[in-house]
Amino acid sequence: MKQSELNKMVGACLKREGKTLGWKTKAHNAFRVEGDMFFSLLISGDAKEKTLYRRLSCKPMAFDAELWNILGMTANSQEPLGLRADGAYTLFGIALYEGSIEVAEWNDEGLLTSTRQCLLEANASIESNQHLRTVDAFMKLGEAFNVDILKRVPNTAWNFWKERLICHRLKGEMEQATSIAEARISAGDSGRFVIGGQTFYHLAQRLPQGHSVPAG
């Protein structure tokens, strides 16, 4: 099977099974909102290895909204929810788990069964993490993930500074947010986003406080 054919089949299976199990879908992403949190399940297939890769991640709904506020893209908040799953100007979120599973039969029935398994697994994970519905719970998860990845990959380019800055802004803690922006600018960190020659941290430093939300 060609990779392009597999991609179409996985997308179709995810759409069909996702609708049955209460998920909205876009391409290879299934997503749902629980409390203040946006959960996104990415499923992609590897035609040569006959495996499905899946990654369940989460992030507060307010974080992308504040990111767009900083980047001058507030109109994105009016776009369909799927933008938060695969948009170029969105936060990745923190993974609850990721990995791959083998597909028993590389056909429609086999892919449907495996896709449903991935969705049921995601449902179970979300249900077992009932505490993970607020900004504070997300930040605790993110800080733990940050410590873990730095231990495993000391030279990783990934960092949690954007989320920390956004959290401070949403809580009205502008002094702390400004301090982070100044430090990251000095470190040469673009924050992954550059608009009109200005990095995320330059833009955040210059923007007045946005709308605050309760941490929960």
FIKOLZA-1660 file (N, C-alpha, C; in steps of 0.1 Angstrom, whole numbers, plus 5000, padded with zeros to 4 digits):
% residues 216
   i   px   py   pz ch aa at
   1 5008 4988 5000  A  M  N
   1 5000 5000 5000  A  M CA
   1 5009 5013 5000  A  M  C
   2 5005 5022 4992  A  K  N
   2 5013 5035 4991  A  K CA
   2 5009 5043 5004  A  K  C
   3 5019 5052 5008  A  Q  N
   3 5017 5060 5019  A  Q CA
   3 5005 5070 5017  A  Q  C
   4 5004 5075 5005  A  S  N
   4 4993 5084 5002  A  S CA
   4 4979 5077 5004  A  S  C
   5 4978 5065 5000  A  E  N
   5 4966 5057 5001  A  E CA
   5 4963 5055 5016  A  E  C
   6 4973 5051 5023  A  L  N
   6 4972 5049 5038  A  L CA
   6 4967 5061 5045  A  L  C
   7 4973 5073 5041  A  N  N
   7 4969 5085 5048  A  N CA
   7 4954 5088 5046  A  N  C
   8 4949 5085 5034  A  K  N
   8 4934 5088 5031  A  K CA
   8 4926 5078 5040  A  K  C
   9 4930 5065 5040  A  M  N
   9 4923 5055 5048  A  M CA
   9 4923 5058 5063  A  M  C
  10 4934 5062 5068  A  V  N
  10 4935 5066 5082  A  V CA
  10 4925 5077 5085  A  V  C
  11 4926 5088 5077  A  G  N
  11 4917 5099 5079  A  G CA
  11 4902 5096 5079  A  G  C
  12 4899 5087 5069  A  A  N
  12 4885 5082 5068  A  A CA
  12 4881 5074 5080  A  A  C
  13 4889 5065 5085  A  C  N
  13 4886 5057 5096  A  C CA
  13 4885 5065 5109  A  C  C
  14 4894 5075 5110  A  L  N
  14 4893 5084 5122  A  L CA
  14 4880 5092 5122  A  L  C
  15 4876 5097 5111  A  K  N
  15 4864 5105 5110  A  K CA
  15 4852 5096 5114  A  K  C
  16 4851 5084 5109  A  R  N
  16 4840 5075 5111  A  R CA
  16 4840 5071 5126  A  R  C
  17 4851 5066 5131  A  E  N
  17 4851 5061 5145  A  E CA
  17 4850 5073 5155  A  E  C
  18 4856 5084 5151  A  G  N
  18 4856 5095 5160  A  G CA
  18 4842 5100 5163  A  G  C
  19 4834 5101 5152  A  K  N
  19 4820 5105 5153  A  K CA
  19 4812 5096 5163  A  K  C
  20 4815 5083 5162  A  T  N
  20 4808 5074 5170  A  T CA
  20 4811 5075 5185  A  T  C
  21 4824 5079 5187  A  L  N
  21 4829 5079 5201  A  L CA
  21 4829 5094 5207  A  L  C
  22 4823 5103 5200  A  G  N
  22 4822 5117 5206  A  G CA
  22 4833 5126 5203  A  G  C
  23 4841 5124 5193  A  W  N
  23 4852 5132 5189  A  W CA
  23 4849 5140 5176  A  W  C
  24 4854 5152 5176  A  K  N
  24 4854 5159 5163  A  K CA
  24 4867 5156 5156  A  K  C
  25 4868 5157 5143  A  T  N
  25 4880 5153 5136  A  T CA
  25 4883 5163 5125  A  T  C
  26 4896 5163 5122  A  K  N
  26 4901 5171 5111  A  K CA
  26 4914 5164 5106  A  K  C
  27 4914 5160 5094  A  A  N
  27 4925 5152 5088  A  A CA
  27 4929 5140 5097  A  A  C
  28 4941 5140 5103  A  H  N
  28 4945 5129 5112  A  H CA
  28 4944 5133 5126  A  H  C
  29 4936 5143 5130  A  N  N
  29 4935 5147 5144  A  N CA
  29 4920 5145 5148  A  N  C
  30 4919 5140 5160  A  A  N
  30 4906 5140 5167  A  A CA
  30 4907 5149 5179  A  A  C
  31 4897 5156 5182  A  F  N
  31 4898 5166 5193  A  F CA
  31 4885 5168 5201  A  F  C
  32 4886 5172 5213  A  R  N
  32 4874 5174 5222  A  R CA
  32 4878 5184 5233  A  R  C
  33 4868 5191 5239  A  V  N
  33 4871 5200 5250  A  V CA
  33 4864 5194 5262  A  V  C
  34 4872 5194 5273  A  E  N
  34 4867 5190 5286  A  E CA
  34 4871 5200 5296  A  E  C
  35 4862 5206 5303  A  G  N
  35 4865 5217 5312  A  G CA
  35 4871 5229 5304  A  G  C
  36 4883 5233 5309  A  D  N
  36 4890 5244 5303  A  D CA
  36 4901 5238 5293  A  D  C
  37 4901 5225 5291  A  M  N
  37 4912 5219 5284  A  M CA
  37 4908 5214 5270  A  M  C
  38 4917 5215 5261  A  F  N
  38 4916 5211 5247  A  F CA
  38 4924 5198 5246  A  F  C
  39 4918 5187 5243  A  F  N
  39 4925 5174 5241  A  F CA
  39 4926 5171 5226  A  F  C
  40 4937 5167 5221  A  S  N
  40 4939 5164 5207  A  S CA
  40 4946 5151 5206  A  S  C
  41 4941 5142 5197  A  L  N
  41 4947 5129 5194  A  L CA
  41 4951 5128 5180  A  L  C
  42 4964 5127 5178  A  L  N
  42 4970 5126 5164  A  L CA
  42 4972 5112 5161  A  L  C
  43 4967 5107 5150  A  I  N
  43 4969 5093 5145  A  I CA
  43 4975 5094 5131  A  I  C
  44 4986 5087 5129  A  S  N
  44 4992 5086 5115  A  S CA
  44 4997 5073 5113  A  S  C
  45 4997 5068 5101  A  G  N
  45 5002 5054 5098  A  G CA
  45 5015 5054 5090  A  G  C
  46 5022 5043 5092  A  D  N
  46 5034 5041 5084  A  D CA
  46 5032 5029 5076  A  D  C
  47 5032 5031 5063  A  A  N
  47 5028 5020 5053  A  A CA
  47 5039 5009 5053  A  A  C
  48 5051 5013 5055  A  K  N
  48 5062 5002 5055  A  K CA
  48 5062 4994 5068  A  K  C
  49 5060 5001 5079  A  E  N
  49 5061 4994 5092  A  E CA
  49 5048 4988 5096  A  E  C
  50 5037 4991 5090  A  K  N
  50 5024 4986 5093  A  K CA
  50 5021 4989 5108  A  K  C
  51 5023 5002 5112  A  T  N
  51 5020 5006 5125  A  T CA
  51 5012 5019 5125  A  T  C
  52 5005 5022 5135  A  L  N
  52 4999 5035 5137  A  L CA
  52 5006 5042 5148  A  L  C
  53 5009 5055 5146  A  Y  N
  53 5015 5063 5156  A  Y CA
  53 5004 5071 5162  A  Y  C
  54 5004 5073 5175  A  R  N
  54 4993 5081 5182  A  R CA
  54 4999 5089 5193  A  R  C
  55 4994 5101 5194  A  R  N
  55 4999 5110 5205  A  R CA
  55 4986 5118 5210  A  R  C
  56 4984 5117 5223  A  L  N
  56 4973 5124 5229  A  L CA
  56 4979 5136 5237  A  L  C
  57 4975 5148 5234  A  S  N
  57 4981 5159 5241  A  S CA
  57 4969 5168 5246  A  S  C
  58 4973 5178 5255  A  C  N
  58 4963 5187 5260  A  C CA
  58 4969 5201 5262  A  C  C
  59 4960 5211 5263  A  K  N
  59 4965 5224 5265  A  K CA
  59 4952 5232 5269  A  K  C
  60 4954 5243 5277  A  P  N
  60 4942 5251 5281  A  P CA
  60 4937 5258 5269  A  P  C
  61 4924 5259 5267  A  M  N
  61 4917 5267 5257  A  M CA
  61 4922 5281 5256  A  M  C
  62 4924 5287 5268  A  A  N
  62 4928 5301 5269  A  A CA
  62 4942 5303 5264  A  A  C
  63 4951 5293 5263  A  F  N
  63 4965 5295 5259  A  F CA
  63 4966 5299 5245  A  F  C
  64 4959 5292 5236  A  D  N
  64 4960 5295 5222  A  D CA
  64 4954 5309 5219  A  D  C
  65 4943 5312 5227  A  A  N
  65 4937 5325 5225  A  A CA
  65 4946 5337 5229  A  A  C
  66 4954 5335 5240  A  E  N
  66 4964 5345 5244  A  E CA
  66 4976 5345 5235  A  E  C
  67 4980 5333 5229  A  L  N
  67 4990 5333 5219  A  L CA
  67 4986 5342 5207  A  L  C
  68 4974 5340 5203  A  W  N
  68 4969 5348 5191  A  W CA
  68 4968 5363 5194  A  W  C
  69 4965 5366 5207  A  N  N
  69 4964 5379 5211  A  N CA
  69 4978 5386 5210  A  N  C
  70 4988 5378 5214  A  I  N
  70 5002 5383 5214  A  I CA
  70 5007 5385 5199  A  I  C
  71 5003 5375 5191  A  L  N
  71 5008 5375 5177  A  L CA
  71 5000 5384 5168  A  L  C
  72 4989 5390 5173  A  G  N
  72 4981 5398 5165  A  G CA
  72 4972 5390 5156  A  G  C
  73 4968 5379 5160  A  M  N
  73 4959 5370 5152  A  M CA
  73 4946 5366 5159  A  M  C
  74 4940 5376 5166  A  T  N
  74 4928 5374 5174  A  T CA
  74 4917 5368 5166  A  T  C
  75 4916 5370 5153  A  A  N
  75 4905 5364 5145  A  A CA
  75 4906 5349 5145  A  A  C
  76 4917 5343 5148  A  N  N
  76 4918 5328 5149  A  N CA
  76 4909 5322 5159  A  N  C
  77 4905 5330 5170  A  S  N
  77 4896 5326 5180  A  S CA
  77 4882 5323 5175  A  S  C
  78 4879 5328 5164  A  Q  N
  78 4866 5326 5158  A  Q CA
  78 4866 5314 5148  A  Q  C
  79 4877 5309 5145  A  E  N
  79 4878 5298 5136  A  E CA
  79 4874 5285 5142  A  E  C
  80 4871 5274 5134  A  P  N
  80 4867 5261 5140  A  P CA
  80 4877 5256 5149  A  P  C
  81 4873 5248 5159  A  L  N
  81 4882 5242 5169  A  L CA
  81 4893 5234 5163  A  L  C
  82 4892 5229 5151  A  G  N
  82 4902 5221 5145  A  G CA
  82 4915 5228 5143  A  G  C
  83 4914 5242 5142  A  L  N
  83 4926 5250 5140  A  L CA
  83 4936 5248 5152  A  L  C
  84 4930 5246 5164  A  R  N
  84 4939 5244 5176  A  R CA
  84 4946 5231 5175  A  R  C
  85 4942 5221 5167  A  A  N
  85 4948 5208 5166  A  A CA
  85 4960 5208 5157  A  A  C
  86 4958 5215 5145  A  D  N
  86 4969 5214 5135  A  D CA
  86 4973 5228 5129  A  D  C
  87 4969 5239 5135  A  G  N
  87 4973 5252 5130  A  G CA
  87 4988 5255 5132  A  G  C
  88 4994 5262 5122  A  A  N
  88 5008 5265 5123  A  A CA
  88 5011 5274 5135  A  A  C
  89 5001 5283 5138  A  Y  N
  89 5003 5293 5149  A  Y CA
  89 4995 5289 5161  A  Y  C
  90 4999 5277 5166  A  T  N
  90 4992 5272 5178  A  T CA
  90 5003 5266 5187  A  T  C
  91 4999 5263 5200  A  L  N
  91 5008 5257 5209  A  L CA
  91 5007 5241 5207  A  L  C
  92 5018 5234 5209  A  F  N
  92 5018 5220 5208  A  F CA
  92 5010 5213 5219  A  F  C
  93 5010 5218 5231  A  G  N
  93 5004 5211 5242  A  G CA
  93 5014 5202 5248  A  G  C
  94 5010 5195 5259  A  I  N
  94 5018 5185 5265  A  I CA
  94 5012 5171 5263  A  I  C
  95 5021 5162 5259  A  A  N
  95 5016 5148 5256  A  A CA
  95 5013 5141 5269  A  A  C
  96 5001 5134 5269  A  L  N
  96 4998 5125 5280  A  L CA
  96 5004 5111 5278  A  L  C
  97 5005 5108 5265  A  Y  N
  97 5013 5096 5261  A  Y CA
  97 5014 5097 5246  A  Y  C
  98 5024 5089 5241  A  E  N
  98 5026 5088 5226  A  E CA
  98 5033 5075 5224  A  E  C
  99 5032 5070 5211  A  G  N
  99 5039 5057 5208  A  G CA
  99 5032 5051 5196  A  G  C
 100 5034 5039 5193  A  S  N
 100 5028 5033 5181  A  S CA
 100 5022 5019 5185  A  S  C
 101 5013 5015 5176  A  I  N
 101 5007 5001 5178  A  I CA
 101 5007 4994 5165  A  I  C
 102 5008 4981 5165  A  E  N
 102 5008 4973 5153  A  E CA
 102 4994 4971 5148  A  E  C
 103 4992 4971 5135  A  V  N
 103 4979 4969 5129  A  V CA
 103 4978 4954 5124  A  V  C
 104 4969 4947 5129  A  A  N
 104 4968 4933 5126  A  A CA
 104 4966 4930 5111  A  A  C
 105 4956 4937 5105  A  E  N
 105 4953 4935 5091  A  E CA
 105 4954 4949 5084  A  E  C
 106 4962 4950 5074  A  W  N
 106 4964 4963 5067  A  W CA
 106 4953 4965 5057  A  W  C
 107 4941 4966 5062  A  N  N
 107 4929 4969 5053  A  N CA
 107 4919 4977 5060  A  N  C
 108 4907 4980 5054  A  D  N
 108 4897 4988 5060  A  D CA
 108 4893 4983 5074  A  D  C
 109 4890 4971 5075  A  E  N
 109 4886 4965 5088  A  E CA
 109 4897 4966 5098  A  E  C
 110 4909 4963 5094  A  G  N
 110 4920 4963 5104  A  G CA
 110 4923 4977 5109  A  G  C
 111 4922 4987 5100  A  L  N
 111 4925 5001 5103  A  L CA
 111 4913 5007 5112  A  L  C
 112 4901 5003 5109  A  L  N
 112 4890 5007 5117  A  L CA
 112 4891 5002 5131  A  L  C
 113 4895 4989 5132  A  T  N
 113 4897 4984 5146  A  T CA
 113 4908 4991 5153  A  T  C
 114 4919 4993 5147  A  S  N
 114 4930 4999 5153  A  S CA
 114 4928 5014 5157  A  S  C
 115 4921 5021 5148  A  T  N
 115 4917 5035 5150  A  T CA
 115 4908 5036 5162  A  T  C
 116 4898 5027 5163  A  R  N
 116 4889 5027 5174  A  R CA
 116 4896 5024 5187  A  R  C
 117 4906 5015 5186  A  Q  N
 117 4914 5012 5198  A  Q CA
 117 4921 5024 5203  A  Q  C
 118 4927 5032 5194  A  C  N
 118 4934 5044 5198  A  C CA
 118 4924 5054 5204  A  C  C
 119 4912 5056 5199  A  L  N
 119 4903 5065 5204  A  L CA
 119 4898 5061 5218  A  L  C
 120 4895 5048 5219  A  L  N
 120 4891 5043 5233  A  L CA
 120 4902 5044 5243  A  L  C
 121 4914 5042 5239  A  E  N
 121 4925 5045 5248  A  E CA
 121 4926 5059 5252  A  E  C
 122 4924 5068 5243  A  A  N
 122 4924 5083 5246  A  A CA
 122 4912 5086 5255  A  A  C
 123 4901 5081 5253  A  N  N
 123 4889 5083 5262  A  N CA
 123 4892 5079 5276  A  N  C
 124 4899 5067 5277  A  A  N
 124 4902 5062 5290  A  A CA
 124 4912 5071 5297  A  A  C
 125 4922 5076 5290  A  S  N
 125 4932 5085 5295  A  S CA
 125 4926 5098 5300  A  S  C
 126 4917 5103 5292  A  I  N
 126 4910 5116 5296  A  I CA
 126 4902 5114 5309  A  I  C
 127 4895 5103 5309  A  E  N
 127 4886 5099 5320  A  E CA
 127 4894 5097 5333  A  E  C
 128 4906 5091 5332  A  S  N
 128 4914 5088 5343  A  S CA
 128 4922 5100 5348  A  S  C
 129 4922 5111 5340  A  N  N
 129 4929 5123 5344  A  N CA
 129 4918 5134 5346  A  N  C
 130 4908 5131 5355  A  Q  N
 130 4898 5141 5357  A  Q CA
 130 4903 5154 5363  A  Q  C
 131 4914 5153 5370  A  H  N
 131 4920 5165 5377  A  H CA
 131 4925 5175 5366  A  H  C
 132 4928 5170 5354  A  L  N
 132 4934 5178 5344  A  L CA
 132 4924 5186 5336  A  L  C
 133 4918 5196 5342  A  R  N
 133 4908 5204 5335  A  R CA
 133 4910 5219 5337  A  R  C
 134 4921 5222 5344  A  T  N
 134 4923 5236 5347  A  T CA
 134 4937 5241 5343  A  T  C
 135 4939 5254 5342  A  V  N
 135 4952 5259 5339  A  V CA
 135 4963 5255 5349  A  V  C
 136 4960 5255 5362  A  D  N
 136 4970 5251 5372  A  D CA
 136 4974 5237 5371  A  D  C
 137 4964 5228 5368  A  A  N
 137 4967 5214 5366  A  A CA
 137 4976 5212 5354  A  A  C
 138 4973 5219 5343  A  F  N
 138 4981 5218 5331  A  F CA
 138 4996 5223 5334  A  F  C
 139 4997 5234 5341  A  M  N
 139 5011 5239 5344  A  M CA
 139 5019 5229 5352  A  M  C
 140 5012 5222 5361  A  K  N
 140 5019 5212 5369  A  K CA
 140 5024 5201 5361  A  K  C
 141 5015 5197 5351  A  L  N
 141 5019 5186 5342  A  L CA
 141 5030 5190 5333  A  L  C
 142 5029 5203 5328  A  G  N
 142 5040 5208 5319  A  G CA
 142 5053 5209 5326  A  G  C
 143 5053 5214 5339  A  E  N
 143 5066 5215 5346  A  E CA
 143 5072 5201 5348  A  E  C
 144 5064 5191 5351  A  A  N
 144 5069 5178 5353  A  A CA
 144 5075 5172 5340  A  A  C
 145 5068 5175 5329  A  F  N
 145 5073 5170 5316  A  F CA
 145 5086 5177 5312  A  F  C
 146 5087 5190 5316  A  N  N
 146 5099 5198 5313  A  N CA
 146 5111 5192 5320  A  N  C
 147 5109 5189 5333  A  V  N
 147 5120 5182 5341  A  V CA
 147 5124 5169 5335  A  V  C
 148 5114 5161 5331  A  D  N
 148 5117 5148 5325  A  D CA
 148 5125 5149 5312  A  D  C
 149 5120 5158 5303  A  I  N
 149 5127 5158 5290  A  I CA
 149 5141 5164 5291  A  I  C
 150 5143 5173 5300  A  L  N
 150 5157 5178 5302  A  L CA
 150 5166 5168 5307  A  L  C
 151 5161 5158 5315  A  K  N
 151 5169 5147 5320  A  K CA
 151 5172 5137 5309  A  K  C
 152 5162 5135 5300  A  R  N
 152 5164 5125 5290  A  R CA
 152 5172 5131 5278  A  R  C
 153 5169 5144 5275  A  V  N
 153 5175 5150 5263  A  V CA
 153 5181 5164 5267  A  V  C
 154 5192 5164 5274  A  P  N
 154 5197 5177 5280  A  P CA
 154 5199 5188 5269  A  P  C
 155 5201 5185 5257  A  N  N
 155 5203 5195 5247  A  N CA
 155 5191 5198 5238  A  N  C
 156 5179 5194 5243  A  T  N
 156 5167 5196 5235  A  T CA
 156 5164 5211 5233  A  T  C
 157 5158 5213 5221  A  A  N
 157 5155 5227 5218  A  A CA
 157 5141 5231 5224  A  A  C
 158 5134 5220 5229  A  W  N
 158 5121 5223 5234  A  W CA
 158 5122 5230 5248  A  W  C
 159 5113 5239 5251  A  N  N
 159 5112 5245 5264  A  N CA
 159 5098 5249 5267  A  N  C
 160 5095 5252 5280  A  F  N
 160 5082 5255 5285  A  F CA
 160 5080 5270 5287  A  F  C
 161 5089 5278 5282  A  W  N
 161 5088 5293 5286  A  W CA
 161 5076 5300 5280  A  W  C
 162 5072 5296 5268  A  K  N
 162 5060 5303 5262  A  K CA
 162 5048 5301 5271  A  K  C
 163 5046 5289 5276  A  E  N
 163 5035 5285 5284  A  E CA
 163 5035 5293 5297  A  E  C
 164 5047 5293 5303  A  R  N
 164 5049 5300 5316  A  R CA
 164 5046 5315 5314  A  R  C
 165 5051 5321 5303  A  L  N
 165 5047 5335 5301  A  L CA
 165 5032 5338 5299  A  L  C
 166 5026 5329 5291  A  I  N
 166 5012 5331 5289  A  I CA
 166 5004 5329 5301  A  I  C
 167 5008 5319 5310  A  C  N
 167 5001 5317 5322  A  C CA
 167 5002 5329 5331  A  C  C
 168 5014 5335 5332  A  H  N
 168 5015 5348 5340  A  H CA
 168 5006 5359 5335  A  H  C
 169 5006 5360 5322  A  R  N
 169 4997 5371 5316  A  R CA
 169 4983 5369 5319  A  R  C
 170 4978 5356 5318  A  L  N
 170 4964 5353 5320  A  L CA
 170 4960 5356 5335  A  L  C
 171 4970 5355 5344  A  K  N
 171 4968 5357 5358  A  K CA
 171 4970 5372 5362  A  K  C
 172 4974 5380 5352  A  G  N
 172 4976 5394 5355  A  G CA
 172 4990 5396 5361  A  G  C
 173 4999 5387 5360  A  E  N
 173 5012 5388 5366  A  E CA
 173 5022 5393 5356  A  E  C
 174 5020 5406 5352  A  M  N
 174 5028 5411 5341  A  M CA
 174 5043 5413 5344  A  M  C
 175 5046 5415 5356  A  E  N
 175 5061 5417 5360  A  E CA
 175 5068 5404 5357  A  E  C
 176 5062 5392 5361  A  Q  N
 176 5068 5379 5358  A  Q CA
 176 5069 5376 5344  A  Q  C
 177 5058 5380 5336  A  A  N
 177 5058 5377 5322  A  A CA
 177 5068 5385 5315  A  A  C
 178 5070 5398 5319  A  T  N
 178 5080 5406 5313  A  T CA
 178 5094 5401 5316  A  T  C
 179 5096 5396 5328  A  S  N
 179 5109 5391 5331  A  S CA
 179 5113 5379 5323  A  S  C
 180 5103 5370 5320  A  I  N
 180 5105 5359 5311  A  I CA
 180 5109 5363 5297  A  I  C
 181 5101 5373 5292  A  A  N
 181 5103 5378 5279  A  A CA
 181 5118 5384 5277  A  A  C
 182 5122 5391 5287  A  E  N
 182 5135 5398 5286  A  E CA
 182 5146 5387 5287  A  E  C
 183 5144 5377 5295  A  A  N
 183 5154 5366 5296  A  A CA
 183 5155 5358 5283  A  A  C
 184 5144 5355 5277  A  R  N
 184 5144 5347 5265  A  R CA
 184 5149 5355 5253  A  R  C
 185 5147 5367 5253  A  I  N
 185 5152 5376 5242  A  I CA
 185 5168 5376 5244  A  I  C
 186 5173 5377 5256  A  S  N
 186 5187 5377 5258  A  S CA
 186 5193 5363 5254  A  S  C
 187 5185 5353 5256  A  A  N
 187 5190 5339 5253  A  A CA
 187 5189 5336 5238  A  A  C
 188 5183 5346 5230  A  G  N
 188 5182 5343 5216  A  G CA
 188 5171 5334 5212  A  G  C
 189 5161 5332 5221  A  D  N
 189 5150 5323 5219  A  D CA
 189 5139 5330 5211  A  D  C
 190 5135 5325 5200  A  S  N
 190 5124 5332 5192  A  S CA
 190 5110 5328 5197  A  S  C
 191 5110 5317 5205  A  G  N
 191 5097 5312 5209  A  G CA
 191 5089 5305 5198  A  G  C
 192 5096 5302 5187  A  R  N
 192 5091 5294 5176  A  R CA
 192 5083 5303 5166  A  R  C
 193 5079 5315 5171  A  F  N
 193 5070 5323 5163  A  F CA
 193 5077 5337 5160  A  F  C
 194 5077 5341 5147  A  V  N
 194 5083 5353 5143  A  V CA
 194 5073 5360 5134  A  V  C
 195 5068 5372 5138  A  I  N
 195 5059 5379 5130  A  I CA
 195 5065 5393 5126  A  I  C
 196 5066 5396 5113  A  G  N
 196 5071 5409 5109  A  G CA
 196 5085 5412 5115  A  G  C
 197 5093 5401 5116  A  G  N
 197 5106 5403 5121  A  G CA
 197 5107 5403 5136  A  G  C
 198 5096 5402 5143  A  Q  N
 198 5095 5403 5158  A  Q CA
 198 5092 5389 5163  A  Q  C
 199 5100 5385 5173  A  T  N
 199 5098 5372 5179  A  T CA
 199 5086 5372 5188  A  T  C
 200 5082 5360 5192  A  F  N
 200 5071 5359 5202  A  F CA
 200 5074 5367 5214  A  F  C
 201 5086 5367 5219  A  Y  N
 201 5089 5374 5232  A  Y CA
 201 5090 5389 5230  A  Y  C
 202 5095 5393 5219  A  H  N
 202 5094 5408 5216  A  H CA
 202 5080 5413 5216  A  H  C
 203 5071 5405 5209  A  L  N
 203 5057 5409 5208  A  L CA
 203 5050 5409 5221  A  L  C
 204 5053 5398 5229  A  A  N
 204 5047 5397 5243  A  A CA
 204 5052 5409 5252  A  A  C
 205 5064 5413 5250  A  Q  N
 205 5070 5424 5258  A  Q CA
 205 5063 5437 5256  A  Q  C
 206 5058 5439 5243  A  R  N
 206 5053 5452 5239  A  R CA
 206 5038 5452 5240  A  R  C
 207 5031 5441 5242  A  L  N
 207 5017 5441 5243  A  L CA
 207 5011 5443 5257  A  L  C
 208 5002 5452 5259  A  P  N
 208 4996 5453 5272  A  P CA
 208 4989 5440 5277  A  P  C
 209 4986 5439 5289  A  Q  N
 209 4980 5427 5295  A  Q CA
 209 4967 5424 5287  A  Q  C
 210 4965 5411 5284  A  G  N
 210 4953 5407 5278  A  G CA
 210 4942 5404 5288  A  G  C
 211 4932 5396 5283  A  H  N
 211 4921 5393 5292  A  H CA
 211 4926 5382 5302  A  H  C
 212 4923 5383 5314  A  S  N
 212 4927 5373 5324  A  S CA
 212 4916 5363 5326  A  S  C
 213 4920 5351 5330  A  V  N
 213 4911 5340 5333  A  V CA
 213 4914 5334 5346  A  V  C
 214 4905 5328 5353  A  P  N
 214 4908 5322 5366  A  P CA
 214 4917 5310 5363  A  P  C
 215 4926 5307 5372  A  A  N
 215 4935 5296 5371  A  A CA
 215 4928 5283 5373  A  A  C
 216 4919 5282 5382  A  G  N
 216 4912 5270 5385  A  G CA
 216 4919 5261 5395  A  G  C
% end
